[in-house]
Amino acid sequence: MNPCIAIKAAMLSALMILMFAGALAADEADTPQLAVEQAAPTIPPSEPMQKFRGVFFNPSVSTNPDRPWLVYYQENQEEIRALLQDLSSTAGVNLIDMFVVIAYSLKTPSQAPQEGQPFSEWGNAIYYDNICAFVDDCYDAGIAVELDLACNMWIPYSVDPERQIANSKHWPMPDETPWNESATWYSESIKYIEGHAKHPENIAMWSMMGHYELGTAEPCLWGVDDNPALLVSIEKFVKEVWPVFRAAGKRPKAAPYAFPIFSNSSYWMAKSPDERLSGFIHLKKWILDDLALPPDYWPISTYPFCDPAPDGTCYIQRIVDILGKENAPRILSTDFKAIGIDFSDTIISDGGRSSAEMLEWNLQQCEKYGFAGWWVWCYQDGPNSKTGLRDANGVWKPDLLAIIKKQAPAK
């Protein structure tokens, strides 16, 4: 596991476990049953949209960790609307990234929807309606939304039972064929939100996200030497779920997230550069070579000064080579690690450079390779993190704001 990702995701997942003490009661209103579709085998991807300039949105609108802003959106909506307008006018951002979390979306967080089960029997419509309202509020602010659907049921429970986040009782427990239930959840979530938002066209893309251990994180797309069944199960999941995910709704679909593994642990120091990039190699083979179902976008989590990295490998160039240079205009540099990140447990060296210098470097790489755009981690500092464009009190960090703002086209 990439250490920076693990720290971020573990923090989010731990907060979620605490939050369920005050979770919303389920909305019992009946909603139409939505059927799972199968994808046509050779549908070409859509044309890339505008160049994206984005941020992961994690506003601090409550001092109570048991009241996450999206779950209780109606309480925070006016404040969020003002933040969105400010984000657009002050920073020139045109994309927000956010998680849609399976645990919040269920009437009973520990119970997964069954294949073919009516949405009204398992879906927490209050949560879904909050997402729809947020999409529409972003539309009013002139900001598109990337919705990352975070599901933990990527592998059968028996493959790695000790690390399954569902052991917390706050996430759904996978059975031995979790791809069936997961396909239902991904598909029905997309259809509900696109069908109930006033402006579904404001959804820039959907991403098939989630991690069996960390919940709100990128999926594990690489092999583990001491558990070969893990990669076998992940491949099965992708090949079963991606066609269903891709066919649902009308908005663009992003491939599952992949990232280079820059850990300096003894395990990864013994691996080759391509083994550090095995998530990209596997994903490209599974959905392009084997399924012939290309995504509309390829989101890649990125790090500074990795092209070349201290080991001499140009990792961004190699990722472009793996995915195909013709797909560079579909690559989105995401979750960029620049602000307040400790690289001591990675092979990356910041050389004492500032967060602003690292941010500038990444934007230069996006321009160099002709990527579809980028989003950075993250919008606001937390109680124990300094990774935001704004501090914990909501004050913009002027050096970072200046860099982000100058990316917006002149009006």
C-alpha positions in Angstrom: 0.0 0.0 0.0 1.3 3.4 -0.9 1.9 5.1 2.4 0.5 8.5 1.5 -2.7 7.0 0.3 -2.9 4.7 3.3 -2.6 7.7 5.7 -5.3 9.7 3.8 -7.7 6.8 3.5 -7.2 5.5 7.0 -8.0 9.0 8.3 -11.2 9.2 6.2 -12.3 5.7 7.1 -11.7 6.2 10.8 -13.7 9.3 10.7 -16.6 7.5 9.0 -16.7 4.8 11.7 -17.1 7.5 14.3 -19.7 9.3 12.2 -22.2 6.4 12.0 -23.2 7.1 15.6 -25.2 10.0 14.3 -26.1 8.8 10.8 -29.4 9.6 9.2 -32.4 7.5 9.6 -33.3 5.9 6.3 -35.9 7.4 4.0 -38.7 4.9 3.7 -40.3 6.7 0.7 -40.8 4.3 -2.2 -38.6 4.8 -5.2 -38.8 3.1 -8.6 -36.9 -0.1 -9.1 -33.9 0.3 -11.4 -32.7 -2.5 -13.5 -29.0 -3.4 -14.0 -27.9 -3.2 -17.6 -25.1 -5.0 -19.4 -22.7 -2.9 -21.5 -22.5 -3.1 -25.3 -19.1 -4.5 -26.1 -17.6 -1.8 -28.4 -19.0 1.6 -27.5 -16.3 4.2 -28.1 -15.6 6.7 -25.3 -17.0 10.2 -25.4 -14.9 13.2 -26.5 -12.9 14.8 -23.6 -14.6 17.8 -22.1 -13.0 21.1 -21.1 -9.7 21.3 -19.3 -10.4 20.5 -15.7 -9.0 22.6 -12.8 -10.1 21.0 -9.7 -9.8 20.2 -6.0 -11.0 17.4 -3.6 -13.8 19.1 -1.7 -13.6 18.6 2.1 -15.1 21.8 3.7 -15.1 22.3 7.4 -18.7 23.3 8.1 -19.2 21.6 11.4 -17.1 21.1 14.5 -19.0 17.8 15.2 -17.2 14.9 13.5 -20.5 12.9 13.8 -22.2 15.2 11.4 -20.4 14.9 8.0 -21.4 17.7 5.7 -22.9 15.7 2.8 -24.9 13.4 5.1 -26.4 16.4 6.7 -26.4 18.6 3.6 -29.7 20.4 4.3 -28.2 21.8 7.5 -25.2 23.1 5.7 -26.5 23.9 2.2 -26.5 27.7 2.4 -23.0 27.7 3.7 -21.8 25.2 1.1 -23.4 27.3 -1.7 -21.4 30.3 -0.5 -18.2 28.3 -0.4 -18.8 27.0 -4.0 -19.4 30.5 -5.3 -16.2 31.7 -3.7 -14.3 28.7 -5.0 -15.4 29.5 -8.5 -14.9 33.3 -8.4 -11.7 33.4 -6.2 -9.8 30.4 -7.4 -11.2 29.8 -10.8 -11.8 26.1 -10.1 -14.1 24.3 -12.5 -14.1 20.8 -11.0 -14.8 19.3 -7.6 -14.0 15.8 -6.7 -15.9 14.0 -3.9 -16.8 10.5 -2.7 -20.1 8.8 -2.8 -19.7 6.3 0.0 -21.6 3.0 -0.1 -21.9 2.9 3.7 -23.8 6.1 3.8 -26.0 5.1 0.9 -27.5 2.1 2.6 -30.4 2.0 4.9 -28.5 -0.5 6.9 -24.7 0.3 6.4 -23.6 -3.3 7.1 -26.0 -4.9 4.6 -25.1 -4.8 0.9 -27.8 -4.6 -1.8 -28.5 -7.9 -3.3 -28.4 -8.5 -7.0 -31.7 -7.3 -8.6 -33.0 -6.0 -5.2 -35.3 -2.9 -5.7 -33.6 0.3 -4.8 -36.4 1.2 -2.4 -35.5 -1.7 -0.2 -31.8 -0.8 0.4 -31.2 2.8 -0.7 -30.9 5.7 1.7 -32.8 8.2 -0.5 -32.0 11.1 1.8 -28.2 10.7 1.2 -28.8 10.3 -2.6 -31.0 13.3 -2.7 -28.3 15.3 -0.9 -25.8 14.4 -3.6 -28.3 15.5 -6.2 -28.8 18.9 -4.5 -25.0 19.3 -4.3 -24.6 18.6 -8.0 -27.2 21.2 -8.7 -25.6 23.8 -6.3 -22.2 23.2 -8.1 -24.0 23.8 -11.4 -25.2 27.2 -10.1 -21.6 28.0 -9.2 -20.2 27.0 -12.6 -18.3 24.0 -11.2 -18.6 20.5 -12.6 -18.5 17.4 -10.3 -16.5 14.2 -10.4 -18.3 11.6 -8.3 -16.1 8.8 -7.0 -18.3 5.8 -6.1 -16.5 4.2 -3.1 -17.4 0.5 -2.6 -15.4 -1.8 -0.3 -16.7 -5.1 -1.8 -13.9 -5.6 -4.3 -12.9 -9.1 -3.1 -14.6 -12.0 -1.5 -14.5 -11.9 2.3 -12.4 -15.1 2.4 -9.5 -13.6 0.4 -8.4 -11.3 3.1 -10.8 -11.5 6.0 -8.6 -9.8 8.7 -8.3 -6.6 6.7 -11.9 -6.2 5.5 -13.3 -2.8 6.6 -16.7 -4.5 6.9 -15.5 -6.0 10.1 -16.2 -2.6 11.7 -19.9 -3.3 11.2 -20.2 0.1 9.5 -19.6 -1.1 5.9 -21.4 -3.8 3.9 -20.0 -7.3 4.3 -19.0 -8.9 1.0 -19.9 -12.5 0.2 -18.0 -14.9 -2.1 -19.3 -13.2 -5.3 -19.2 -9.5 -4.3 -19.0 -8.3 -7.9 -22.8 -9.0 -8.3 -23.8 -6.9 -5.4 -21.2 -4.2 -6.2 -22.4 -4.0 -9.8 -25.9 -3.4 -8.5 -24.8 -0.7 -6.2 -22.7 1.2 -8.8 -25.3 0.9 -11.5 -28.3 1.9 -9.3 -26.4 4.8 -7.7 -25.6 6.3 -11.1 -29.1 5.9 -12.3 -30.7 7.4 -9.2 -28.5 10.4 -9.1 -28.7 11.1 -12.9 -32.4 10.6 -12.8 -33.1 12.9 -9.8 -30.6 15.8 -10.2 -32.0 18.8 -12.0 -28.7 19.1 -13.8 -27.1 15.7 -14.4 -25.1 17.2 -17.2 -23.0 18.8 -14.5 -21.6 15.4 -13.6 -18.2 15.6 -15.3 -17.6 11.9 -14.8 -18.2 8.9 -12.6 -15.3 6.8 -11.2 -15.4 3.2 -10.0 -13.6 3.7 -6.7 -13.1 2.0 -3.3 -10.8 -0.2 -1.3 -11.6 -3.4 0.6 -9.5 -2.4 3.6 -9.5 1.4 3.5 -12.9 2.2 2.1 -12.5 5.6 0.6 -9.4 5.1 -1.4 -8.1 3.8 -4.7 -8.6 0.1 -5.3 -5.7 -2.3 -5.0 -4.8 -3.2 -8.6 -1.4 -4.8 -7.9 -0.4 -8.3 -6.8 0.7 -9.2 -3.3 3.4 -11.9 -3.1 1.9 -13.7 0.0 -1.7 -13.6 -1.3 -2.0 -14.4 -5.0 -5.7 -14.8 -4.7 -6.0 -11.0 -4.2 -5.1 -10.0 -7.7 -7.1 -12.9 -9.2 -10.2 -11.6 -7.3 -9.5 -8.0 -8.3 -9.3 -8.9 -12.0 -12.6 -10.9 -11.7 -14.2 -7.9 -10.1 -13.1 -5.4 -12.7 -14.1 -7.7 -15.6 -17.5 -8.4 -14.1 -18.3 -4.8 -12.9 -16.7 -2.5 -15.4 -19.1 -3.4 -18.2 -22.1 -2.7 -16.0 -20.7 0.4 -14.5 -19.8 1.8 -18.0 -23.2 1.2 -19.4 -25.2 2.8 -16.5 -26.5 6.3 -17.0 -25.3 8.8 -19.7 -22.5 10.7 -18.2 -18.8 9.9 -18.8 -17.1 7.1 -17.0 -13.6 7.2 -15.6 -11.5 4.1 -15.2 -10.7 2.9 -11.6 -8.0 5.0 -10.1 -4.4 3.7 -10.4 -1.2 5.2 -9.0 2.5 4.7 -8.9 3.7 3.0 -5.7 6.6 5.1 -4.4 7.0 3.4 -1.0 10.6 2.9 0.3 9.7 -0.2 2.3 12.0 -3.1 1.9 9.2 -4.9 0.0 8.9 -2.2 -2.7 12.5 -1.3 -2.8 13.1 -4.8 -4.2 10.5 -4.2 -7.0 11.2 -2.9 -10.5 9.7 0.4 -11.8 7.1 -1.5 -13.8 6.1 -3.5 -10.7 5.5 -0.1 -9.0 3.3 0.7 -12.0 1.6 -2.7 -12.2 -1.8 -1.2 -11.4 -1.7 0.7 -14.7 -0.4 -2.4 -16.6 -3.2 -4.6 -15.2 -6.0 -2.1 -15.7 -5.0 -1.4 -19.3 -5.0 -5.1 -20.1 -8.3 -5.8 -18.3 -10.5 -3.1 -19.7 -8.8 -2.2 -23.0 -7.1 -5.4 -24.3 -9.4 -8.0 -22.8 -12.8 -6.2 -22.6 -12.3 -3.6 -25.4 -14.3 -1.2 -23.3 -12.3 2.0 -23.0 -13.1 4.6 -20.4 -13.8 8.3 -21.1 -11.1 9.3 -18.7 -8.0 7.8 -17.0 -7.6 9.3 -13.5 -4.1 8.9 -12.1 -2.9 9.8 -8.6 0.3 11.8 -9.0 3.3 12.9 -7.0 6.0 15.7 -7.5 9.4 15.2 -9.0 8.8 11.7 -10.3 9.6 12.4 -13.9 12.4 11.5 -13.4 12.2 10.1 -9.8 15.4 9.6 -7.8 15.7 6.1 -9.2 16.1 7.6 -12.7 12.7 6.4 -14.0 10.4 8.9 -15.7 7.2 7.6 -14.1 4.7 9.9 -15.8 6.2 9.2 -19.2 6.0 5.5 -18.5 2.3 5.8 -17.4 1.5 7.6 -20.7 3.4 4.8 -22.6 1.4 2.1 -20.8 -2.0 3.7 -21.4 -1.1 4.8 -24.9 0.0 8.2 -26.0 -3.3 8.6 -27.9 -5.0 8.5 -24.5 -3.0 11.3 -23.0 -5.9 13.8 -23.6 -8.1 11.6 -21.4 -5.7 11.4 -18.5 -6.6 13.4 -15.4 -3.8 14.1 -12.9 -5.6 13.7 -9.6 -5.1 13.7 -5.9 -1.9 15.6 -6.4 0.4 15.4 -3.4 2.0 18.8 -3.0 0.5 20.5 0.1 1.7 19.6 3.5 2.8 16.0 2.5 5.7 14.1 4.3 7.6 12.2 1.7 10.0 10.5 4.2 8.5 7.0 3.6 8.7 7.3 -0.2 11.5 7.3 -2.8 10.3 10.9 -3.7 12.5 13.8 -2.6 11.1 17.3 -2.5 14.6 18.8 -2.2 13.3 21.3 0.3 11.0 22.8 -2.2 7.8 24.5 -1.1 4.2 23.3 -1.7 3.8 26.0 -4.2 6.9 24.8 -6.2 5.6 21.3 -6.2 2.2 22.4 -7.3 3.8 24.4 -10.2 5.7 21.3 -11.2 2.6 19.2 -11.5 0.8 21.7 -13.6 3.7 21.9 -15.9 3.6 18.2 -16.4 -0.1 18.3 -17.2 0.6 20.9 -19.9 3.7 19.0 -21.2 1.8 15.7 -21.8 -1.5 17.3 -22.9 -3.6 15.9 -20.0 -7.4 16.6 -19.7 -6.7 18.5 -16.5 -6.0 18.0 -12.8 -7.4 18.2 -9.3 -5.4 18.6 -6.1 -5.7 17.3 -2.5 -7.3 19.1 -1.0 -9.7 22.1 -0.4 -9.2 22.7 3.4 -6.9 21.8 6.2 -8.2 19.4 8.8 -7.6 19.3 12.6 -4.5 17.1 12.1 -3.5 17.9 8.5 -2.2 20.9 6.5 -2.9 19.7 3.0 -5.5 22.3 2.0 -5.7 25.3 -0.2 -7.4 27.0 2.7 -6.4 26.7 6.4 -8.6 25.2 9.1 -10.2 28.6 9.6 -11.1 29.0 5.9 -8.3 31.5 5.0 -6.9 31.0 1.6 -3.2 30.2 1.4 -2.1 33.1 -0.9 0.9 31.4 -2.6 -1.2 28.3 -3.6 -4.3 30.4 -4.5 -2.2 32.5 -6.9 -0.9 29.4 -8.7 -4.4 27.8 -9.0 -6.1 31.0 -10.1 -3.6 31.8 -12.9 -4.6 28.5 -14.5 -8.1 29.8 -15.3 -8.5 31.4 -18.7 -8.7 35.2 -18.7 -12.2 36.5 -18.8 
